[in-house]
Amino acid sequence: KELSPTELPNLDLPSDFPAGTYFRNGYGCFVAKDGQKCKHMFDGDGLVSAITFTDDKRAIFRNRFVRTEGYMKDLESGKMNMRGLFGTMR
């Protein structure tokens, strides 16, 4: 699920830890709203996650699904509308 920006608590980062953002691009959604499950992780919807490390040693996490045409159609209908490439049938 998508989360609004969330500060990660209780970090003990080294004093010379660099400020910046770490991005992760991968799969994220494995179950449609109607209960249909993905049978392979690569059939899941794309999700970009990021952790931003600030100059004052805070870390903020955020994520968002990639808004592809297929994702938007699935979101609107509440079910998987296309067959997955790696084994998930609709």
WOWOWO-V496518 format. One line per field, one symbol per residue. ss: DSSP state (h for helix, s for strand, l for the rest). burial: I if it has 16 or more other ideal C-beta (glycine too) atoms within 10 Angstrom, else O. A space follows every 10 residues. Layout:
ss = ???
burial = ???
This chain:
ss = lllllsslll llllllllls sssssssssl slllllslll hhhlssssss ssslllllss ssssslllhh hhhhhhhlll llllllllll
burial = OOOOOOOOOO OOOOOOOOOO OOOOOOOIIO OIOOOIOIOO OOIIIIIOIO IIIOOOOOIO OOIOIOOOOO IOOIOOOOOI OOOOOOOIOO
